[in-house]
Amino acid sequence: MIDLKGRRVIIVGTGKSGIGSAVLLEKNDALPVLYDGNENTDKEKVKAVLTEKLGRQTKAEIHTGSFQEVLVEGVTLAVLSPGVPVDADFVVYMKEHNIHIWGEIELAYHFAKGRVLAITGTNGKTTTTSLVGQIMQEYLDSVYIVGNIGNPYTDAAPLMCENTVSVAEISSFQLETIEDFHPQVSAILNITPDHLNRHHTMEKYVAAKEAVAMNQTKDDYCILNYENEYTRNFGDRCPAKVLYFSSARRLENGLYYEGEEIYLAVDGMPERLLNVRTDMNLVGVCNIENVMAAIGICVSAGVPMNNILATIRRFVAVEHRIEYVATKKGVVYYNDSKATNTDAAIQGIKAMDRPTVLLGGGYDKGSTYEDWVRCFDGKVKKLVLIGQTREKIAECAVKCGFPKKDILFEETFEAALDTCVREASAGDAVLLSPACASWGMFPNYEVRGSQFKEYVRNLEE
């Protein structure tokens, strides 16, 4: 652990994780120096937030605009917010000048206590983390759900004791800046192409995901998806004990889904755990996989199976992930705004059991859309497109055989919603599952999903 008392520590970013890092450092007698490249950042507002969270006047320095080398004189540690690329010029400069680079997750880990259950993957992280968190909270007294799910790990770290369990959703961005972070149980739910505009190559993206287990030993557990080529192959070189789950085949050892049942097999002897129709409130194969992963994580963490299954029966869908909103005039509306990449959007389509009017498009992350379009499989009756990617998606859809006459462009989100309502008939579904990020039209996918829900709830019955 670096001795930070009395030391200046650079924190890059003034969002939730930057603020959380600054407060944690100042509470531990370091001198936080917040830097934000956005020159329009309101410094006084940032100071006010820090002061409120500290309960006393902050001593933090706040700098905005272009990076000045003088900022890092005498600095030995920089803490990056997840949105800051590790190959940014000023980050490279700091590395070249022997400044240690951590992320908020690594910083919090050094101050936290207890055990960590860490969950990553391209899709399913939030649902699985929420379910694991609820199972653990109903079984233990001191549990914190932290990380990419929206609760800064640094906020919770000072509140922890030796018996605490932290259930952490960890993104690839956060995993780029870990060093000693050591979960007792990790999980990689799946790996499919995403964020390649940040990681540049699939190899680097995969390596970032696999890093969740890099400090584990054979005393620890890693839960992996047998049906994903990347995670299945990682099992052969994972440093922890591996527990697989599968949605497509029986496993001699591990969790698997067959018929309508989930089983746990040990040495070829399966035990039936639950029926996915009668014992779960979640829909779609993706959620069956999330539930199996959650079972694996919690069993590995020592939770009795009866406790795990009881919580699963009560658990409801995470907001914005294949979330049932309402039925209006016989049309069922689903909010899948969290499907910000094609693999997540494929799961949304697979979960539909009726003709579907699909609303997609948004910010271009450099994705390709062929696999998504091919899974429409006669289920999508109309494709309504918005945002930066609409022409790219439409061109791909036509090449894949989707009828051009069934593709509709709209300029605004509200106009697109009007079109979806007009095109849907009783017995159909309207699915917001964009396969793209929300940026450019919305601050985040939560705002996009909330606007969808508000619109639907205001429709006439």
Salt bridges, closest charged atoms under 4 A:
GLU26 OE2 - ARG56 NH1 3.59
GLU61 OE1 - ARG8 NH2 3.35
GLU61 OE1 - HIS63 NE2 2.98
ASP87 OD2 - HIS200 NE2 2.84
GLU106 OE2 - HIS110 NE2 2.83
GLU138 OE1 - ARG314 NH2 2.36
ASP155 OD2 - LYS53 NZ 3.93
GLU176 OE1 - ARG198 NH2 2.96
GLU176 OE2 - HIS199 ND1 3.30
GLU179 OE1 - HIS100 NE2 2.91
ASP180 OD2 - HIS110 NE2 3.27
ASP194 OD2 - HIS195 NE2 3.36
ASP194 OD1 - LYS365 NZ 2.86
GLU210 OE1 - ARG237 NH1 2.98
ASP220 OD2 - HIS182 NE2 2.65
GLU227 OE2 - ARG249 NE 2.71
GLU258 OE2 - ARG250 NE 2.70
GLU260 OE2 - ARG277 NE 3.07
GLU261 OE1 - ARG272 NE 2.55
ASP279 OD2 - ARG272 NH2 3.77
ASP279 OD1 - ARG313 NE 3.54
GLU319 OE2 - HIS320 NE2 3.56
GLU319 OE2 - LYS453 NZ 2.60
GLU323 OE2 - LYS453 NZ 3.00
ASP336 OD1 - ARG321 NH1 2.38
ASP353 OD1 - ARG354 NE 3.36
ASP364 OD1 - LYS392 NZ 3.37
ASP371 OD1 - ARG374 NH1 3.62
GLU391 OE2 - ARG390 NE 3.35
GLU395 OE2 - LYS399 NZ 3.52
ASP406 OD1 - LYS382 NZ 2.85
ASP406 OD1 - LYS405 NZ 3.30
GLU411 OE2 - ARG390 NH2 2.82
GLU423 OE2 - ARG422 NE 3.99
ASP428 OD2 - LYS381 NZ 2.71
GLU460 OE1 - LYS329 NZ 3.76
GLU461 OE2 - LYS328 NZ 3.90
